Amino acid sequence: MLRLVLVVSAAALVTFPLMPVQWAAIKLNWPLRRRIPVFYHRVMCRLLGIRVRNIGAPIKARPLLIVANHSSWMDISVLTSLTPVVFVAKSEIARWPLFGLLAKLQRSVFVERDRRQKTGAVNAEIAQRLAEGDPVLLFGEGTAGDGNRVLAFRSALIGAARDALAASQHAREVWIQPVSLAYVSQHGIPFGRHLRPRAAWYGKTSLVPHLKRVAGQGAIDVVVTWGEPLRYDAETDRKALTKQLESSVRGFTIAALRGERPTPRTAA
């Protein structure tokens, strides 16, 4: 309990002073708007006891769309601690107390997954962020899983890469990079299939109790593996590309869960 109180208190001391600074940075279009979330989530990972093992790196080329698997709210802090990304998130998150505001301050793009007719508008917003040089990250599965497996990827939002090409007068290609997250142990003890929900937050699991449990116990190890980026141009088959991304992320995730070391890539 003492650890939980200390973590929550420290998180509040960092969060609330930074919120108006980030708001101003967004309104005034300062470069700081990208740096603050990285700093903030690095601090959150440290406070929560999330230990990140990073294999490979995001490429430096732009426009860049990053596609990841998804199993926990911790994915947000883990990934942002490594690179300044803009997330594609489900629309209901925007209405959550505090967390919705934090998502907006990270300039997230919100999508109504049950209203396919709005996919074009969402893709256009993603394309604008890509054109502005922001790496945009979406969760390929479209939902959170239990962390033991990677679900099938959806190809609809990959169409944002097509829209980015159409909207750009200069870019002839968009880079799409797969990344895998695998929560492997706590306090050095491997999770295994039955214990991985200690890290995974999915289905009907309540957020606040899960967050309190993580903050109270800490020492969670996560392996992040960056795959080889794929080029998307006017001739690319979107569905075939989605399958490639899914296969890459699944392979990296399985390797990490088995304790193997996937082949990393270096920034380019």
C-alpha positions in Angstrom: 0.0 0.0 0.0 2.8 2.4 0.8 4.4 1.9 -2.6 1.0 2.6 -4.3 0.5 5.8 -2.3 4.1 7.0 -3.2 3.6 6.1 -6.9 0.3 7.9 -7.2 1.6 11.0 -5.4 4.7 11.2 -7.5 2.7 10.7 -10.7 0.3 13.5 -9.7 3.3 15.8 -9.0 4.6 15.2 -12.6 1.3 15.0 -14.4 -0.6 18.1 -13.4 2.2 20.7 -13.8 3.1 19.3 -17.3 -0.5 19.4 -18.6 -0.8 23.2 -19.1 2.8 23.3 -20.6 1.8 20.6 -23.1 -1.4 22.3 -23.9 0.5 25.6 -24.7 3.1 23.7 -26.7 0.3 22.2 -28.9 -1.5 25.5 -29.3 1.7 27.4 -30.3 3.0 24.5 -32.4 6.2 24.3 -30.4 8.6 21.3 -31.0 8.3 20.7 -27.3 4.8 19.2 -28.0 6.7 16.0 -29.2 9.3 16.0 -26.4 7.1 16.4 -23.4 5.2 13.1 -23.9 8.5 11.1 -24.3 9.8 12.6 -21.0 6.5 12.1 -19.3 6.1 8.4 -20.2 9.8 7.7 -19.3 9.0 9.0 -15.9 5.8 7.0 -15.7 7.6 3.8 -16.6 10.2 4.5 -13.9 7.5 5.2 -11.3 5.4 2.2 -12.2 8.3 -0.1 -12.3 8.0 -1.0 -16.0 11.4 -2.2 -17.2 11.8 -1.9 -21.0 14.2 -4.1 -23.0 14.4 -2.5 -26.5 15.6 -4.5 -29.5 16.2 -2.5 -32.6 14.9 1.0 -33.2 12.3 3.0 -35.2 13.7 4.3 -38.5 14.3 8.0 -38.9 12.7 8.1 -42.4 9.4 9.9 -42.8 6.5 9.6 -43.3 6.4 6.7 -40.8 3.4 4.6 -39.7 4.1 2.2 -36.9 1.9 -0.9 -36.4 2.0 -2.8 -33.1 0.2 -5.5 -31.2 -1.8 -4.5 -28.2 -2.4 -6.1 -24.8 -2.3 -3.4 -22.1 -2.7 0.3 -21.2 1.0 0.1 -20.4 1.7 -0.1 -24.2 1.2 3.6 -24.4 3.9 4.5 -21.9 6.3 1.9 -23.1 6.1 2.9 -26.7 6.1 6.7 -26.1 9.1 6.4 -23.8 11.0 5.2 -26.8 9.9 7.6 -29.5 7.5 10.6 -29.9 4.5 8.9 -31.5 0.9 10.0 -32.1 -1.6 7.2 -31.3 -4.7 6.1 -33.1 -7.2 5.3 -30.3 -10.8 4.3 -30.0 -13.2 7.2 -29.6 -14.5 6.3 -26.2 -11.1 6.9 -24.6 -11.5 10.6 -25.4 -14.5 10.7 -22.9 -12.6 9.0 -20.0 -11.9 11.2 -17.0 -8.2 12.3 -16.9 -7.0 9.5 -19.3 -9.0 11.0 -22.1 -7.4 14.4 -21.5 -4.0 12.9 -21.4 -4.7 11.1 -24.7 -5.8 14.4 -26.3 -2.7 16.2 -25.0 -0.6 13.5 -26.8 -2.5 14.5 -29.9 -4.1 11.1 -30.4 -6.4 10.5 -33.4 -9.7 9.0 -32.3 -11.6 6.5 -34.4 -15.1 5.2 -34.0 -14.5 1.6 -34.9 -18.2 0.7 -35.3 -18.8 3.4 -37.9 -16.9 2.4 -41.0 -18.2 5.3 -43.0 -15.9 7.5 -40.9 -12.8 5.6 -41.7 -12.0 8.0 -44.6 -12.1 11.0 -42.3 -9.9 9.3 -39.7 -7.4 8.2 -42.4 -7.3 11.8 -43.7 -6.4 13.0 -40.1 -3.7 10.3 -39.8 -2.4 11.3 -43.3 -2.1 14.9 -42.1 0.0 13.9 -39.1 2.2 11.8 -41.2 2.7 14.7 -43.6 3.7 16.9 -40.7 6.4 14.4 -39.8 4.8 12.8 -36.8 5.3 9.0 -36.5 1.7 7.6 -36.2 1.2 4.4 -34.2 -1.8 2.2 -34.6 -2.6 -1.1 -33.0 -3.1 -3.5 -35.8 -5.5 -5.9 -34.0 -8.0 -3.1 -33.3 -8.4 -4.3 -29.8 -6.4 -5.5 -26.8 -5.5 -9.2 -26.4 -4.4 -11.3 -23.5 -0.7 -11.0 -24.3 -0.3 -14.7 -25.1 -1.0 -14.4 -28.8 -1.3 -11.8 -31.6 -4.8 -11.4 -33.1 -5.4 -10.9 -36.8 -4.5 -7.4 -38.0 -7.1 -5.1 -39.7 -6.2 -3.5 -42.9 -8.7 -0.6 -43.0 -6.5 2.0 -41.2 -3.4 1.0 -43.2 -5.3 3.0 -45.9 -4.0 6.1 -44.2 -0.7 5.5 -45.9 -2.5 5.6 -49.3 -4.2 8.9 -48.3 -0.9 10.3 -47.1 0.6 9.7 -50.5 -2.4 11.2 -52.3 -2.2 14.4 -50.1 1.5 14.9 -50.4 3.2 16.7 -53.3 6.6 15.4 -52.4 6.4 11.9 -50.8 6.2 9.0 -53.1 6.3 6.4 -50.4 5.3 5.9 -46.8 7.3 3.6 -44.5 5.4 1.2 -42.3 7.3 -0.4 -39.4 6.1 -3.3 -37.3 6.8 -3.4 -33.6 6.1 -6.1 -31.0 5.5 -5.8 -27.3 5.7 -8.8 -25.1 5.3 -8.7 -21.3 7.6 -11.5 -20.1 8.1 -11.4 -16.3 7.6 -9.7 -13.0 10.3 -9.4 -10.4 12.4 -11.6 -12.7 9.8 -14.5 -12.6 8.4 -15.4 -16.0 4.7 -14.9 -16.4 3.6 -17.9 -18.3 0.3 -18.1 -20.1 -1.9 -18.0 -16.9 -0.1 -15.2 -15.2 0.3 -12.8 -18.1 -3.1 -11.1 -17.4 -1.2 -9.4 -14.5 0.2 -7.2 -17.3 -2.4 -7.6 -19.9 -5.5 -5.3 -19.7 -8.2 -6.6 -22.1 -11.8 -7.6 -22.4 -13.9 -6.5 -19.5 -11.0 -6.1 -17.1 -11.5 -2.9 -15.0 -8.9 -0.3 -15.6 -8.4 1.3 -12.1 -7.9 -2.0 -10.1 -5.5 -3.2 -12.8 -3.6 0.1 -12.7 -3.5 0.0 -8.9 -2.2 -3.6 -8.9 0.6 -2.7 -11.4 1.6 0.4 -9.5 1.5 -1.4 -6.2 3.7 -4.3 -7.3 5.9 -2.9 -10.1 9.0 -4.7 -11.6 7.3 -5.7 -14.9 9.6 -6.6 -17.8 8.6 -5.9 -21.3 10.5 -6.7 -24.6 9.9 -4.3 -27.4 11.2 -5.5 -30.8 11.3 -3.3 -33.9 10.9 -5.1 -37.3 12.2 -4.3 -40.7 10.2 -1.3 -42.2 8.1 -2.0 -45.3 7.7 0.5 -48.1 4.2 1.5 -49.1 3.7 3.2 -52.5 1.0 3.5 -55.1 1.4 -0.1 -56.3 1.3 -1.7 -52.8 -1.4 -4.3 -52.0 -2.7 -3.1 -48.7 -4.1 -6.4 -47.5 -0.9 -8.3 -48.4 1.1 -5.7 -46.6 -1.1 -6.1 -43.5 -0.5 -9.8 -43.5 3.3 -9.2 -43.7 3.1 -6.8 -40.7 1.0 -9.3 -38.7 3.4 -12.2 -39.4 6.4 -10.1 -38.4 4.8 -8.9 -35.1 3.6 -12.4 -34.3 7.0 -13.9 -34.9 8.8 -11.3 -32.7 6.2 -11.7 -29.9 6.4 -15.5 -29.9 10.2 -15.3 -29.8 10.2 -12.9 -26.9 7.6 -14.9 -24.9 9.9 -18.0 -25.3 12.9 -16.1 -24.1 14.5 -16.0 -27.5 16.2 -13.0 -29.0 14.6 -11.8 -32.2 16.8 -10.3 -35.0 16.9 -6.5 -34.3 17.1 -3.7 -36.8 19.0 -0.5 -36.6 17.7 3.0 -37.2 18.1 4.2 -40.8 
